[in-house]
Amino acid sequence: MQFSKMHGLGNDFVVIDGITQNVILTAESVRYLSNRYYGIGFDQLLIVESSKNPKVDFYYRIFNADGREVNQCGNGVRCFAYFVRMKKLTCKRIIRVSTRVKCMTIFVIEDDYIRVNMGEPDFRPEQIPFKSLRVANSYVLYIAEKEKSVRCSVVSIGNPHCVIIVKDVDIVEVGSFGLLLSKHFSFPEEANVGFMQIINCAYIRLRVYERGVGETRSCGSAACAAVAVGVKQGLLSERVKVELLGGSLWVDWKGSGHDLYMSGPATHVYDGYINF
């Protein structure tokens, strides 16, 4: 099976062309391939497939390192766009792609710099999903293992996100708190957890625990979620620089009734072949 290793600000992927080769993967095989000692190693695996919708160029599937298929990946969609042009599956600079839950429009600014229309953030608890009877700017979750309560905000960017505003991301226990919040009973499908430090209204720092993966160098959808929460609460401006461990993204959102846009780099590392 041929594959490409790629990353978006250190959030790394194996990308597979499922159009020109037959690809059948199970959750077990994805977990094997994700192992950084015995497989290839990645945060997520992306499979490019043909679209059955004539108005959409491609369909793509996303698998976390734990083998679970998920609905969205912000850094992954930028790498996806780079990949389909690099492999000459398309020459378009505006690409329509669908996942299990939504369609997105991708704008190729440069071959390795991509802007994505991520759609409008959804704060309705039932759409995240999140166990609450009302929509609120923030909620309080009790973490029994830490004997602490945490105030957080929740939003869907096509996948569930929990956002916590902190004073200093450098001292946050992302691994332990992220895991406990990700698996909190309030999130029936678990959640990605972002810890946001607001430097000013146009600049934030962010660390992310991704469900089924752990802390990653970057998470595009989490960057979108953090900005969406900040804009909704009047804490951030319409254009925000998001600094993650692996580098920076730009997120633009004018607020309710508007789509959100994410811009950032995509990097091709190498092509490979694995007998599988």
Secondary structure, 3 states (H helix, E strand, C coil): CEEEEEEECCEEEEEEECCCCCCCCCHHHHHHHHCCCCCCCCCEEEEEEECCCCCCCEEEEEEECCCCEECCCHHHHHHHHHHHHHCCCCCCCEEEEECCCCEEEEEEEECCEEEEEEECCECCHHHCCCCCCCCCCCEEEEECCCCEEEEEEEEECCCEEEEEECCCHHHCCHHHHHHHHHCCCCCCCCCEEEEEEEEECCEEEEEEEECCCEEECCCHHHHHHHHHHHHHCCCCCCEEEEEECCEEEEEECCCCCCCEEEEEECEEEEEEECCC
